Amino acid sequence: MFGATVAACIGWIIFKLSGLPMGSKGHVGVTEIVTFTTASLPALASAIYGIRNQGDFAGGAFRSRVTVERLEQLRRVMVADPLEHPRLLGKLRSLSDIMLNDVANWRTTFKARPLTLPG
């Protein structure tokens, strides 16, 4: 789809440089067709790629459960501990580790499925 977009752009340039008429009043011309094509194809390719990546529902659910369990465990510890600055600082670091780990898992999932052309 990305190749077809590039081909449409190159074709439009060649058509424009050739001096041929680009369209007439009241009709859809070459410029309108190329504009529609170059907007639609990349959007369609991106949507297909997104759907392909979103197919990892089971993995996402598992990672979310693990994150929730770790956050619940941290919450229980925070409720049980006294509210002192050094302890809260440690808990904040634990919280940031949990959240960064979750983001890293999502990043790994999407990095494992790179965009392959043609889309």
N, C-alpha and C positions, 0 to 999 in steps of 0.2 A: 504494500500500500504506500509505503514511503517512496519506493522507486517510481510508482505510478504518479505520485505527486510531483516528483522532480521532473519526470518525463512531460507532464502537463505544463509545467512552468517553462521548460525548454521549448516545447512545441509552441506555446503562446509567443515566446520571444521570436522564434523563427517566423511564425505567422505574421507578427507585427512588423518585423523587419522586411518581410517580402512585399509589403504594401497592399496586400489583399484586403478587401473590405472586412471589417470586424463584426458587422451586424447592421441591421437596418431598423428604422423606427418601428416600435410596436412588436418587435420580435426579439427573441433571446439570441444574443450574439455570442461570439467566441469568448469574449472577456467574461461574460456572466457565467458561462459554462465552466471556464477554467477557475474562476473564483469559487464557484460551488464545489468543484472537484478538489481544489487545493485546501479548502476548509474542511470538507467532509472526510476525506480519506485519512488524514492524520488523527482526527477525532475518533473515527471508527477503529483505527489500529490501536489507539491508546485505550479505548474501552475494552477491546478484546484482550489486551495485555493485562488490564486491571482485573477483569473477570478471571483470567487464568491464574493470577496470583492470589485472588481471594478464594480460590478453591481449597486452600489449606485450612478449612474450617476446624477439623479435628485437632490439628497442631495448635491453632490459635486458642481453641477452648482449653487445651491442656496447659498451655503457657499461662493463660489467664487464671486457671485454678491454682497453679503453683504460686503465682503472684499474690492472689487473694489469701492463700494459706500463710505465706510469709508475712504479709501485712497484718493479718489477724494475730499471728504469734507476736509480732512486734507491738501491737496494740495492747495485748495482755501484759507484756513485760512493762510497758510504759505505765499502765494503770497501777501495777503492783509496786513500781519503784517510786521513791520520793521525788518530788519536783526540785531537783538541784541542777544547777547549770552544767557541771561536768557530765552528769548522767544524761541530761537532755541532749547535750552536744553529741554524745555517743549514739544515742537513739536516732538523732537527725542524720548522722552519717550512715547508720544502718538503713534508714528509710531511703536515702539517696542511692545506696548500693542496690536495694531492691528495685527501685524504679529504673535505674540505669541498666540493670540486668534485663529487665523486661524490654526496654527499648532496644538493647543489644540483640535480644532474641528475635524481635521483629525485623531488625536490620539484617540479621543473618538469613532469615527466611527469604526476604526479598532480594538479597544479594545472591542467594543460591539460584535464583531464577532470573538471570539477566535478560534484558530485552534482546530478542533475536530478530534479526531482519532477514527476510521480510516479515513484518508484523502479522 
